[in-house]
Amino acid sequence: MPCRESPATFNVRVGWDARRRLLRRVPARARRVNPPVQQPVARRTRLRGAARQLGTDRGSAVAEWTLVAALLTLLLLAVLQVSFAMHVRTTLVDAAAEGARAAGLSGASNTDGRIRTSELIHTALSDQYADHIEVTRTDHIVTVTVRSPLPLLGLVGIPNGIEVSAHAPVE
């Protein structure tokens, strides 16, 4: 059933979907205005396969997820390592403060503060974090200084990377 009306009038009156259904009935050769230049069959097939491969996004989700997952894993590990380093520092500050309070009690010596600090560090962390503990006493103040490794990769890190001090009054 050929259409005798202009295309604009036909689209308004019938609608685009009806026109598309009518065009499907027309053979593909009749719809082509300029048919493509004929190439040898083998070359044309290879080109179509390559164009199909380049034009699709097939398999790209797997590659993108691999890249994103690697970045997210690195970000998660970095956050965990920073939080572990902050935990070590906070534990050392608390142990030094307790050691300074123990050394500042009446009748206590510097050795009491060093032992108390060392016990707390051994309980909360590894033994390698309690190697350098210094206790100094003046007339009114006891100072406990702890130097330990800064953990960069797990428990391994820069030696003497963290230095914390705590003060307490002498009673």
C-alpha positions in Angstrom: 0.0 0.0 0.0 2.0 3.0 -1.2 1.6 6.3 0.5 0.5 9.2 -1.7 0.7 11.9 0.9 3.8 14.0 1.7 6.0 12.4 4.5 5.3 15.3 6.9 1.5 14.9 6.6 1.8 11.1 6.8 3.9 11.3 10.0 1.3 13.6 11.7 -1.7 11.7 10.6 -0.6 8.1 11.1 2.4 8.4 13.4 6.0 7.4 13.3 5.4 3.9 14.6 2.9 3.1 11.8 5.3 4.4 9.2 8.1 2.3 10.5 6.0 -0.8 10.4 5.1 0.0 6.8 8.8 0.5 5.9 9.6 -2.9 7.3 7.5 -4.5 4.6 9.5 -2.9 1.9 12.6 -4.9 1.0 15.9 -3.6 2.2 17.3 -3.2 -1.3 14.4 -0.9 -2.2 15.0 1.3 0.9 18.7 2.0 0.1 19.3 5.2 -1.8 23.0 4.6 -2.4 24.1 1.0 -2.1 27.6 0.5 -0.7 30.5 -0.2 -3.0 30.8 -4.0 -3.4 34.1 -5.4 -2.0 35.3 -8.9 -2.1 33.4 -11.1 0.2 36.3 -12.3 2.4 37.6 -8.7 3.1 34.1 -7.4 3.7 33.4 -10.1 6.3 36.7 -9.4 8.1 36.0 -5.7 8.2 32.5 -6.2 9.5 33.8 -8.5 12.3 36.5 -6.0 13.2 34.0 -3.1 13.2 31.6 -5.2 15.3 34.4 -5.9 17.8 35.4 -2.2 18.0 31.9 -0.9 18.2 30.7 -3.0 21.2 31.4 -2.6 24.9 31.3 -6.4 25.4 33.7 -7.4 28.2 34.5 -3.9 29.3 32.6 -4.2 32.6 35.0 -7.0 33.7 38.1 -4.9 32.9 36.7 -1.8 34.5 35.7 -3.7 37.7 39.2 -5.1 37.9 40.8 -1.6 37.8 38.3 -0.1 40.2 38.6 -3.1 42.6 42.4 -2.8 42.7 42.2 1.0 43.5 39.6 0.4 46.2 41.7 -2.4 47.7 44.8 -0.1 47.9 42.7 2.7 49.4 41.3 0.3 52.0 44.7 -1.0 52.9 46.1 2.6 53.2 43.3 3.5 55.6 43.9 0.4 57.7 47.6 1.1 57.9 47.0 4.8 59.0 44.5 3.7 61.6 47.0 1.1 62.9 49.7 3.7 63.2 47.3 6.0 65.1 46.5 3.1 67.4 50.2 2.5 68.1 50.7 6.2 68.9 47.7 6.5 71.1 48.7 3.3 73.0 52.3 4.7 73.5 50.9 8.0 74.8 48.7 6.2 77.3 51.5 3.9 78.5 53.9 6.9 78.9 51.2 8.8 80.9 50.6 5.8 83.2 54.4 5.3 83.7 54.8 9.0 84.5 52.0 8.8 87.1 53.6 5.6 88.6 57.0 7.3 88.8 55.5 10.5 90.3 54.0 8.7 93.3 55.6 9.3 96.7 58.3 6.8 97.4 58.5 5.6 93.7 61.6 5.7 91.6 62.3 6.2 87.9 62.5 2.4 87.5 58.9 2.0 88.7 57.8 4.3 85.9 59.9 2.5 83.3 58.6 -0.9 84.4 54.9 0.3 84.4 55.3 1.8 80.9 57.0 -1.3 79.6 54.3 -3.6 81.0 51.5 -1.6 79.3 53.3 -1.5 76.0 54.1 -5.3 76.1 50.4 -6.0 76.9 48.9 -3.9 74.1 51.6 -4.1 71.4 54.6 -6.1 70.4 57.8 -6.3 72.4 59.7 -4.2 69.9 57.7 -1.1 70.7 59.1 -0.9 74.3 62.8 -0.8 73.6 63.5 2.9 74.2 61.9 4.2 77.4 63.5 7.1 79.2 62.4 8.5 82.6 63.7 11.9 83.8 62.8 13.5 87.1 63.1 17.1 88.2 62.1 18.6 91.6 58.4 18.8 90.6 57.9 16.9 87.3 58.5 13.3 86.0 58.8 13.0 82.3 58.5 9.6 80.5 59.7 9.5 76.8 59.0 6.5 74.6 60.6 6.0 71.1 59.3 3.2 68.9 59.1 2.3 65.3 56.5 3.9 63.1 54.6 1.1 61.4 54.5 1.6 57.6 53.8 -1.9 56.3 52.1 -4.0 59.0 54.3 -4.0 62.0 57.5 -3.2 60.0 58.4 0.4 59.9 60.9 3.2 60.5 62.9 2.7 63.7 62.4 5.5 66.2 59.7 7.0 64.0 57.4 7.8 66.9 58.5 9.7 70.0 55.9 10.5 72.7 56.3 12.1 76.1 54.1 12.3 79.1 54.5 14.4 82.3 53.2 14.0 85.8 53.8 15.9 89.0 55.9 14.5 91.8 54.0 13.9 95.0 
